[in-house]
């Protein structure tokens, strides 16, 4: 019997060596739960998906039209893990990047994705407005509060290790959350460089961005000091920022452009932001990728309805892009959030309150008048 087993040992060893790195890197099963909150006082609605490191095998879950693979309410792995907030692009929802979120959970991150209610696939009323970016940043900070206040979720989160991943317009909101202050320095000449076909340069979009810029500068920073690292993927709104925009930006930053992105061309957004930061940020470009290819494969009901989003790349191309994106994100966040050694110190947001000029003291009465009063 032994002579039949022994020839299999080299093959078994080879299988172990091939499978070993993946199983070591992705040591957990992705658990999944949803959270929701309505705050009447500020009319803030939060619909949040949470992926987390778990121990139960995943299965297919139907959240029509999406199907995701995770263990619903699965038993969490022991310990406290870094948290990543995920902000989708304007044409997305909290489900749009579910495959990337699940893989990051299997690597040891809690990932929370919120649907931005006024800037998503179902409602783009706030597109190209300051309210779009402001509400996104506020919703992300409110999501942090929601997670920390939920005992079932909070027990698995290390509150000192929090990062954010933003896609497209979500990347711009992530920059604000990290402390960036938009000043529209790049807007005056933007359409001359981009051309009239650029998504920001039609008459409707230009009018809205003109009004956005007229409302600047911000009177209060949207920075959240709990954020310790920021990844901006295929970032939009690069023209809203100038060299002075990042003087109060403290978290480590990773700018990731998508080579074939026509909505946010890297030369005008990711690359331009990297140039402004002059080496202060990591910078990479995903080859053969556009904005749509960064999202999870479309469910069947959306395939025919949104072919420009669902079929912009082949299945094999999307898989390769996602592997590269996953590698970049996991390496960046493990470096800064994987332990306590590289955690940056994030100061409180700056006080931008306009200081009123001091009221001059009343001039003393002339000597003669004082003498007359004394009589």
C-alpha positions, 0 to 999 in steps of 0.5 A: 500500500505504501508504494502507491501512496509515496508517489503522490507525496511530491504532487501533494507537496506541490499542491500545498506550495501552490495553495499555501500563499493564498490560504495564508493571505486570505485566512478568513471567510467573508461574513456579511450583514446589513445595517440601516439608520434614519436620523430625522434631525438631519434627514440622514439615511444610511444603508450600509453593507458590512463584510468582516472576517468570519469563520463560516463558509460563504454561500450565494446571497440574493439581494436582487439584482445583486448576488454576492458570496458571503456568510450571512450573519456568520460567526466573526473571527476572534480579535479586532480588525482594521476598518475600511469605509468604501464610497462608491462612484456616482453610478454605483451602490453599496453592492457595486464593489462587493467582490473586492470588499469580500476579498479584503474581509478574507484578508482581515479587514472589516469593510463597510459600504454605504449607499450615498442616497443623493448620489447613486445609481438611482438618484444623481440629483446632487451631481456636480454640486458641493452638496454631493461631496459634502453629503458623501463625507458626512455620510461616511463619518456617520457610518463610522458612528453607526458602526462604533455604536453597534455592539455586534459590529464594534467588538470586531473593529480596532477603532484606531485603525480606520481607512477609507477607499473612494471610487470616482466621486467617492475618491474626492469625498475621501480626500475631503474626509482626510482633510483636503480643502478644495479651492478650484485652482484647476477649474479655470483651464480644465475644459481647455485641456480636457476638450468639450467631450469631457464629462465635466465640460458640457454646459449643464455640468459647467454651470453646476461646477461654476456654482460649486466653485463660487461657494468655496472656500469651505467655512469648516473642514470635513476632515475626520481625524479617525481616518488614518489612511486614504485610497482614491481609486480612479478619482474624479474632481481633480480640478477642484484641488490646488497645491494649497488644498493639501496643507491640512491633509495628514493620512497616508494617501494612495492615488490609483488611476485607471488607464482607460478611464474616459470619465476621470482621465488619469492625466487630469485627475489621478496623475494631476493630484499626484503632481500636486502632492509632489511625492507625498502620495503613493501613485499607481495606474491600473492598465487596461482599466476604465471606471466601469471595470473596477466594479463587480461583474454585473448581475444578469438584469443589468447586463442588457440595461447598462452594457456600457458599464457591464461590458466595457472589458471582458470577464478575463480582463475584469478578473485581472484588473480586480486582482491587481487592484486587490493586491495594491489595496491590501498591500497599502492598508496592511502597511499602514493599518495592519498593526500599530507601528505605522499609524500616523498621528492625525491632528484635529481639523483646522479652525476655519472660523473667520476671526472678527477684527478687534473692536478699537477701544474708545478714545479717551475724552479730552482733558478739558471735558474731564475737568468740566465733569469733575466740577 
